[in-house]
Amino acid sequence: LDLASGDGHRTIFLATRGFEVTAVDISDVALSRLKILAEKQNVSIKLKRLNLEKPGADIAKHLAAYDNLLIVNYKPATSLWHALSGLVVPGGKILFCTFNTIQHELTGFSLKFCIEPGSGKTPPPGFELISYETVREEKKSRDGYVYRRLLAKGTGTP
């Protein structure tokens, strides 16, 4: 699942490597461009238009369970994390990479879309942190996290 996929460059990258991918975005325009790009690349992608920020939005009723959840350049609201966590199967992973507040200091990028460096070290409930790094380039600064959903207690299986 590529959440807030935009034009879908990551979606296409994964699909051309054999992954089944669902792209979710609020923008009809972005999803239309992604559909055209997928057709040109001869890959099949599921497209879903959802407003993830809508209060009371029940995203679980619109989406299935996924092996992996990709969140790049998007800062989910704190209230959304619980619903997102429920979309990942036991043993599945969340890759979360987004702008941090250093990006704001470097470029004036809106703090609304930034997280504090290291603030994602505490994983969502039911997950463990398996990787974290801050990536700093000349005029870019992002935090990247990989979380793994814990296996069901007492079963030893996903």
C-alpha positions in Angstrom: 0.0 0.0 0.0 1.5 3.3 -1.1 -0.3 5.9 1.1 -0.5 9.5 -0.3 1.1 8.2 -3.4 0.8 11.4 -5.5 1.8 10.7 -9.1 3.0 7.3 -8.0 6.7 7.1 -8.9 7.3 4.7 -5.9 4.1 2.8 -6.8 5.4 2.2 -10.4 8.9 1.3 -9.1 7.4 -1.4 -6.9 4.9 -2.6 -9.6 7.6 -3.0 -12.2 9.4 -5.3 -9.8 6.5 -7.6 -9.4 4.8 -6.3 -6.3 1.0 -5.9 -6.2 0.5 -2.3 -5.2 -2.5 -0.2 -4.2 -2.0 3.5 -4.4 -4.1 5.9 -2.2 -4.2 9.6 -2.7 -6.7 12.5 -2.3 -6.0 13.9 -5.7 -8.0 12.7 -8.7 -5.4 14.5 -10.9 -2.5 12.6 -9.4 -4.3 9.3 -9.6 -5.2 9.9 -13.3 -1.5 10.6 -14.0 -0.5 7.4 -12.2 -3.0 5.4 -14.2 -1.5 6.7 -17.4 2.0 6.0 -16.2 1.0 2.5 -15.2 -0.5 1.8 -18.6 2.7 3.0 -20.3 4.8 0.7 -18.0 2.3 -2.1 -18.6 1.7 -2.7 -14.9 -1.5 -3.2 -13.0 -2.1 -1.0 -10.0 -5.2 -0.6 -7.8 -6.1 3.0 -7.3 -8.1 4.4 -4.4 -9.1 8.0 -3.9 -9.4 8.7 -0.1 -9.3 11.8 2.1 -7.1 10.5 4.9 -7.5 13.8 6.8 -11.3 13.7 6.9 -12.5 13.6 10.5 -14.1 10.3 11.2 -12.9 8.7 8.0 -13.0 4.9 8.3 -10.1 4.0 6.0 -10.2 0.3 7.1 -13.6 -0.2 5.3 -12.0 1.1 2.1 -8.8 -0.9 2.3 -7.7 -4.4 2.9 -4.8 -5.8 5.0 -1.3 -5.4 3.4 2.1 -6.9 3.8 3.7 -3.5 3.6 2.7 0.1 4.0 4.7 2.9 2.4 4.4 6.4 3.7 6.8 8.9 2.0 6.7 12.7 2.1 3.4 12.6 4.1 2.8 13.2 7.8 -0.2 11.3 9.0 -2.2 12.9 11.8 -1.6 11.3 15.1 -5.2 10.0 15.1 -4.7 8.2 11.8 -1.8 6.0 13.0 -4.1 3.6 14.8 -6.2 3.0 11.7 -3.0 2.7 9.5 -1.5 0.2 11.9 -4.5 -2.0 11.5 -3.9 -2.3 7.8 -0.6 -4.2 8.2 -0.6 -8.0 8.6 1.4 -9.5 11.5 5.0 -9.6 10.4 4.4 -6.8 7.8 6.3 -3.6 7.7 5.6 0.2 7.6 8.3 2.3 5.9 7.8 5.9 7.0 10.0 8.6 5.5 9.1 12.3 5.7 10.4 15.8 6.2 11.8 16.7 9.6 12.0 20.2 11.2 15.6 20.6 9.9 14.0 20.8 6.5 12.0 23.8 7.8 15.2 25.4 9.1 17.0 24.9 5.8 14.3 26.0 3.4 11.3 27.5 5.3 9.2 24.4 4.4 6.0 24.5 6.4 6.3 23.0 9.9 2.8 21.6 9.5 4.3 18.9 7.3 7.5 18.2 9.4 8.2 15.9 12.3 10.8 16.3 15.0 14.0 14.4 14.2 13.9 11.1 16.0 10.2 11.5 17.0 9.2 8.2 15.3 11.6 6.1 17.4 8.6 5.1 19.5 6.7 2.7 17.1 3.0 2.6 16.7 1.3 0.2 19.2 1.8 -3.5 18.1 5.0 -2.7 16.1 8.7 -2.7 16.8 11.2 -0.3 15.3 13.7 -2.1 13.2 15.5 0.8 11.5 15.8 4.6 11.9 18.0 7.2 10.2 18.0 10.9 9.6 19.1 11.7 6.0 20.6 15.1 5.5 21.6 16.5 2.1 22.4 20.0 1.1 18.9 21.4 1.3 16.9 18.4 2.4 16.4 16.7 5.7 14.2 13.7 6.3 13.7 11.0 8.9 13.2 7.4 7.9 11.7 4.6 10.0 10.9 1.0 9.4 8.5 -0.7 11.7 7.5 -4.4 11.8 4.1 -5.5 13.1 4.5 -7.9 16.0 3.3 -11.5 15.6 0.1 -12.5 17.4 0.9 -13.3 21.1 1.3 -16.9 22.0 1.0 -18.3 18.4 4.5 -18.0 17.1 3.0 -17.3 13.7 1.9 -14.2 11.9 
